[in-house]
Amino acid sequence: MKKILVIGGYGNFGFYISNALAQEPDIQVIVAGRSLQQTQRCCHRLQSVNQPLPLRLDISEPLDAILAAHQPQVVIHTSGPFQGQGYEVAEACIRQGCHYVDLADGRDFVSGIHRLHQQATAANVLVCSGASSVPGLSSALIQHYQPEFQKLESIDYGISTAQNTSRGLATTQAVLSYAGKPISTLLNGHRVNVFGWRDTRAISFWGLGKRLLGNCDIPDLALFPTYYPDLKTIRFQAGLELPVIHRTLAMLSWLVQYRLFPNLRHFARPMLKLSSLFDGFGTSDSAFFMQMQGLNEQGQPRSIRFDLVAREGDGLNIPTIPAIVVALKLCRNEISTTGAHPCIGLVSLEEYLERLQPLNIQWHTLSSDGSD
């Protein structure tokens, strides 16, 4: 039996990961967090095959002694925001010889993980950063559909979150940190700056109708030009379900852009409380789309669009899937890769969608020739 330690194991993402892993007969889950009482309550709630272990752990404190005492095969780090975090947790895992996986969505954090490559390789462990929707799901989609293109030249994709979903403070701080701030991306073959939560546009989502999106900063914008060199355009946006909240955020971002308002991250807590007042006007439905464009084998234009719709609040669980898949594959010796890498090429689209099947989530693909 292998041990997987989940840091933040009772949080929004951590609980789903802990519960999914606890149902595996060859896995014992260690639920870790700053509150021992909450880890204990979480362990009682898990649908576990093997007895889960509660553990008090604070990532601001030294971790080597804890890891040495419990000897997990894999540590999953879910405690954000990762913007501004260092690599202390990953470095402790390397020193103690256990694999490390995180759900980071911070651009600099994920794209900079290669700094630990030499150390991780020497320790014969994998350090995997960004095992989340981006770049976990986004790269799985590209690698799945890339063979249908002679050249994949453009990807345009976005996420629309449900109003009635669990909104954590760390996630809110992360998405507000780049509001009104310049974001470097690739458009028409040139590096340009766009601004966080600006350039509002309406996109029609399969099964949901139109929703608003605005610019967001993610690791893909830094990573994908290297991994997929034929790309000339990478456009990612995210949006809030209710137009009034989305447009308010866009307006505040405009004020930040022109230095008429401070960084919105400082207002995450009150903005989170204010947004909850609008819950009666929203739904529990969220969505993702990716439009891929390029040339087919005959040199003719080719377009493929993938849509995913999550209902009943299940969209919150989508970012957890890569960490679950990678951790289980590591415990079962199905991944031989070592070193420090972003979560690209470690989870296939088939593996991702298989894990989504028990949830109220549907997906749909449409090609330029009209075929599904």
VEXGUSE-77913 format. One line per field, with one value per residue (C-alpha): residue in one letter; x, y, z; residue number from 1. Coordinates in steps of 0.5 Angstrom, whole numbers, plus 500, padded with zeros to 3 digits. Each point is the difference from the previous one (the first is absolute). Layout:
% residues N
res c(A, ...)
px c(X, ...)
py c(Y, ...)
pz c(Z, ...)
n c(NUM, ...)
This chain:
% residues 372
res c(M, K, K, I, L, V, I, G, G, Y, G, N, F, G, F, Y, I, S, N, A, L, A, Q, E, P, D, I, Q, V, I, V, A, G, R, S, L, Q, Q, T, Q, R, C, C, H, R, L, Q, S, V, N, Q, P, L, P, L, R, L, D, I, S, E, P, L, D, A, I, L, A, A, H, Q, P, Q, V, V, I, H, T, S, G, P, F, Q, G, Q, G, Y, E, V, A, E, A, C, I, R, Q, G, C, H, Y, V, D, L, A, D, G, R, D, F, V, S, G, I, H, R, L, H, Q, Q, A, T, A, A, N, V, L, V, C, S, G, A, S, S, V, P, G, L, S, S, A, L, I, Q, H, Y, Q, P, E, F, Q, K, L, E, S, I, D, Y, G, I, S, T, A, Q, N, T, S, R, G, L, A, T, T, Q, A, V, L, S, Y, A, G, K, P, I, S, T, L, L, N, G, H, R, V, N, V, F, G, W, R, D, T, R, A, I, S, F, W, G, L, G, K, R, L, L, G, N, C, D, I, P, D, L, A, L, F, P, T, Y, Y, P, D, L, K, T, I, R, F, Q, A, G, L, E, L, P, V, I, H, R, T, L, A, M, L, S, W, L, V, Q, Y, R, L, F, P, N, L, R, H, F, A, R, P, M, L, K, L, S, S, L, F, D, G, F, G, T, S, D, S, A, F, F, M, Q, M, Q, G, L, N, E, Q, G, Q, P, R, S, I, R, F, D, L, V, A, R, E, G, D, G, L, N, I, P, T, I, P, A, I, V, V, A, L, K, L, C, R, N, E, I, S, T, T, G, A, H, P, C, I, G, L, V, S, L, E, E, Y, L, E, R, L, Q, P, L, N, I, Q, W, H, T, L, S, S, D, G, S, D)
px c(500, 503, 499, 497, 501, 495, 502, 493, 497, 493, 500, 495, 505, 504, 494, 498, 507, 500, 493, 502, 507, 497, 495, 506, 502, 507, 501, 500, 498, 503, 496, 504, 499, 501, 494, 500, 493, 498, 505, 496, 493, 502, 503, 493, 497, 504, 497, 507, 502, 506, 500, 502, 505, 499, 506, 501, 505, 502, 504, 503, 503, 506, 497, 506, 499, 492, 502, 505, 495, 495, 504, 494, 502, 496, 499, 494, 500, 494, 501, 500, 500, 507, 501, 506, 501, 507, 502, 501, 495, 503, 507, 498, 497, 506, 505, 495, 500, 492, 497, 496, 494, 497, 493, 504, 497, 505, 504, 507, 499, 498, 505, 506, 499, 506, 505, 499, 501, 507, 499, 494, 503, 506, 495, 496, 493, 495, 499, 493, 497, 494, 496, 493, 496, 506, 504, 498, 493, 502, 507, 496, 495, 506, 503, 494, 498, 507, 501, 494, 503, 507, 501, 496, 500, 495, 497, 494, 497, 497, 496, 493, 499, 494, 497, 498, 506, 505, 504, 507, 504, 506, 497, 497, 507, 503, 495, 500, 507, 501, 494, 502, 507, 504, 500, 505, 497, 501, 495, 501, 507, 502, 501, 495, 497, 493, 497, 497, 492, 500, 498, 493, 496, 494, 501, 495, 501, 497, 494, 500, 500, 504, 504, 506, 507, 506, 508, 503, 507, 502, 506, 498, 502, 507, 501, 496, 504, 506, 496, 496, 505, 495, 495, 499, 494, 499, 494, 497, 494, 496, 493, 495, 493, 496, 502, 499, 505, 505, 499, 501, 507, 502, 498, 505, 505, 500, 501, 506, 503, 500, 503, 493, 499, 505, 501, 493, 503, 500, 492, 499, 497, 494, 499, 499, 495, 497, 499, 497, 494, 498, 500, 492, 501, 505, 501, 504, 502, 507, 504, 506, 502, 506, 500, 506, 502, 505, 501, 499, 504, 498, 502, 492, 497, 498, 496, 499, 496, 499, 495, 498, 495, 499, 494, 498, 506, 505, 504, 504, 503, 502, 507, 501, 501, 507, 503, 496, 502, 507, 500, 497, 505, 506, 498, 499, 506, 497, 504, 507, 502, 504, 502, 496, 495, 493, 494, 501, 500, 498, 493, 496, 493, 497, 503, 497, 493, 500, 501, 494, 495, 497, 499, 494, 505, 499, 504, 500, 504, 499, 504, 500, 497, 494, 502, 500)
py c(500, 507, 506, 507, 506, 506, 507, 504, 493, 503, 506, 501, 496, 496, 496, 498, 497, 497, 497, 497, 497, 497, 496, 496, 494, 501, 507, 503, 507, 505, 506, 506, 507, 506, 497, 493, 501, 501, 494, 496, 502, 499, 493, 498, 502, 497, 493, 497, 493, 500, 505, 507, 503, 508, 504, 507, 503, 508, 501, 506, 495, 495, 494, 495, 497, 499, 497, 495, 498, 498, 498, 502, 497, 507, 506, 504, 508, 503, 506, 507, 505, 498, 507, 502, 493, 497, 493, 498, 495, 497, 500, 497, 494, 499, 500, 495, 496, 500, 502, 507, 503, 506, 504, 506, 505, 506, 501, 501, 495, 494, 503, 501, 493, 497, 504, 493, 496, 498, 499, 495, 496, 499, 498, 495, 504, 503, 508, 501, 507, 503, 493, 504, 502, 504, 498, 493, 499, 506, 496, 493, 503, 503, 493, 496, 504, 503, 494, 502, 506, 501, 507, 502, 507, 503, 498, 505, 497, 502, 498, 503, 499, 498, 506, 494, 497, 499, 506, 500, 506, 497, 500, 506, 504, 496, 502, 508, 500, 502, 504, 506, 497, 499, 493, 498, 495, 498, 503, 499, 498, 506, 501, 505, 502, 500, 502, 495, 500, 505, 499, 497, 496, 496, 492, 495, 494, 493, 499, 506, 506, 507, 502, 505, 499, 504, 499, 496, 498, 493, 495, 498, 507, 499, 493, 498, 504, 496, 493, 502, 504, 500, 504, 508, 502, 498, 503, 498, 503, 499, 503, 500, 498, 506, 506, 505, 497, 499, 507, 503, 496, 502, 507, 500, 497, 506, 504, 496, 500, 508, 500, 503, 494, 495, 493, 496, 495, 504, 500, 492, 499, 506, 498, 493, 502, 505, 495, 495, 505, 498, 493, 500, 502, 495, 493, 494, 499, 501, 499, 500, 500, 500, 502, 497, 502, 499, 496, 493, 495, 503, 507, 502, 504, 495, 502, 496, 502, 496, 502, 498, 501, 499, 500, 500, 503, 494, 505, 502, 492, 501, 503, 494, 495, 500, 500, 494, 496, 502, 498, 493, 499, 502, 495, 495, 501, 502, 506, 500, 507, 503, 508, 506, 501, 504, 495, 499, 493, 497, 499, 498, 503, 493, 499, 507, 499, 493, 503, 505, 495, 499, 507, 504, 503, 499, 501, 501, 501, 504, 500, 505, 495, 499, 493, 499)
pz c(500, 498, 504, 497, 504, 498, 502, 501, 500, 503, 495, 494, 495, 506, 502, 494, 498, 507, 499, 493, 503, 506, 496, 497, 503, 499, 503, 507, 500, 505, 501, 502, 502, 505, 504, 503, 502, 493, 497, 505, 498, 493, 501, 503, 494, 495, 496, 502, 499, 504, 506, 499, 504, 503, 500, 502, 495, 499, 493, 504, 504, 499, 497, 500, 506, 499, 493, 503, 505, 496, 493, 495, 493, 497, 503, 497, 501, 500, 504, 496, 498, 496, 498, 504, 503, 500, 499, 507, 500, 494, 502, 507, 496, 496, 506, 503, 493, 499, 494, 500, 496, 500, 498, 498, 495, 501, 494, 503, 505, 495, 494, 505, 503, 496, 505, 504, 494, 502, 507, 498, 495, 505, 505, 495, 502, 495, 502, 496, 500, 497, 501, 499, 494, 498, 497, 502, 496, 495, 498, 500, 495, 495, 500, 499, 494, 497, 496, 496, 498, 495, 504, 506, 500, 505, 506, 503, 507, 506, 507, 502, 507, 504, 505, 504, 502, 506, 499, 504, 503, 497, 493, 500, 502, 494, 495, 502, 501, 492, 499, 496, 500, 493, 498, 495, 494, 493, 495, 492, 501, 505, 507, 503, 506, 502, 507, 505, 500, 494, 493, 502, 495, 499, 499, 498, 504, 498, 504, 504, 496, 500, 505, 501, 500, 502, 499, 506, 501, 500, 499, 493, 498, 502, 498, 494, 495, 502, 500, 494, 495, 495, 504, 498, 504, 507, 503, 507, 504, 506, 502, 505, 499, 502, 495, 506, 504, 494, 497, 507, 500, 493, 502, 507, 495, 496, 506, 502, 493, 500, 507, 503, 505, 504, 499, 500, 504, 506, 500, 499, 506, 500, 492, 502, 505, 495, 494, 505, 500, 493, 501, 499, 493, 498, 498, 502, 492, 498, 493, 496, 493, 495, 493, 496, 493, 495, 494, 498, 497, 493, 502, 501, 506, 505, 507, 506, 506, 506, 505, 507, 505, 507, 504, 507, 503, 497, 496, 506, 500, 493, 502, 505, 495, 497, 507, 502, 493, 501, 507, 499, 494, 504, 506, 495, 496, 494, 499, 499, 499, 505, 501, 501, 494, 499, 500, 492, 497, 506, 500, 494, 498, 500, 507, 502, 497, 503, 507, 498, 499, 507, 500, 497, 494, 493, 494, 492, 495, 493, 494, 494, 496, 505, 502, 508)
n c(1, 2, 3, 4, 5, 6, 7, 8, 9, 10, 11, 12, 13, 14, 15, 16, 17, 18, 19, 20, 21, 22, 23, 24, 25, 26, 27, 28, 29, 30, 31, 32, 33, 34, 35, 36, 37, 38, 39, 40, 41, 42, 43, 44, 45, 46, 47, 48, 49, 50, 51, 52, 53, 54, 55, 56, 57, 58, 59, 60, 61, 62, 63, 64, 65, 66, 67, 68, 69, 70, 71, 72, 73, 74, 75, 76, 77, 78, 79, 80, 81, 82, 83, 84, 85, 86, 87, 88, 89, 90, 91, 92, 93, 94, 95, 96, 97, 98, 99, 100, 101, 102, 103, 104, 105, 106, 107, 108, 109, 110, 111, 112, 113, 114, 115, 116, 117, 118, 119, 120, 121, 122, 123, 124, 125, 126, 127, 128, 129, 130, 131, 132, 133, 134, 135, 136, 137, 138, 139, 140, 141, 142, 143, 144, 145, 146, 147, 148, 149, 150, 151, 152, 153, 154, 155, 156, 157, 158, 159, 160, 161, 162, 163, 164, 165, 166, 167, 168, 169, 170, 171, 172, 173, 174, 175, 176, 177, 178, 179, 180, 181, 182, 183, 184, 185, 186, 187, 188, 189, 190, 191, 192, 193, 194, 195, 196, 197, 198, 199, 200, 201, 202, 203, 204, 205, 206, 207, 208, 209, 210, 211, 212, 213, 214, 215, 216, 217, 218, 219, 220, 221, 222, 223, 224, 225, 226, 227, 228, 229, 230, 231, 232, 233, 234, 235, 236, 237, 238, 239, 240, 241, 242, 243, 244, 245, 246, 247, 248, 249, 250, 251, 252, 253, 254, 255, 256, 257, 258, 259, 260, 261, 262, 263, 264, 265, 266, 267, 268, 269, 270, 271, 272, 273, 274, 275, 276, 277, 278, 279, 280, 281, 282, 283, 284, 285, 286, 287, 288, 289, 290, 291, 292, 293, 294, 295, 296, 297, 298, 299, 300, 301, 302, 303, 304, 305, 306, 307, 308, 309, 310, 311, 312, 313, 314, 315, 316, 317, 318, 319, 320, 321, 322, 323, 324, 325, 326, 327, 328, 329, 330, 331, 332, 333, 334, 335, 336, 337, 338, 339, 340, 341, 342, 343, 344, 345, 346, 347, 348, 349, 350, 351, 352, 353, 354, 355, 356, 357, 358, 359, 360, 361, 362, 363, 364, 365, 366, 367, 368, 369, 370, 371, 372)
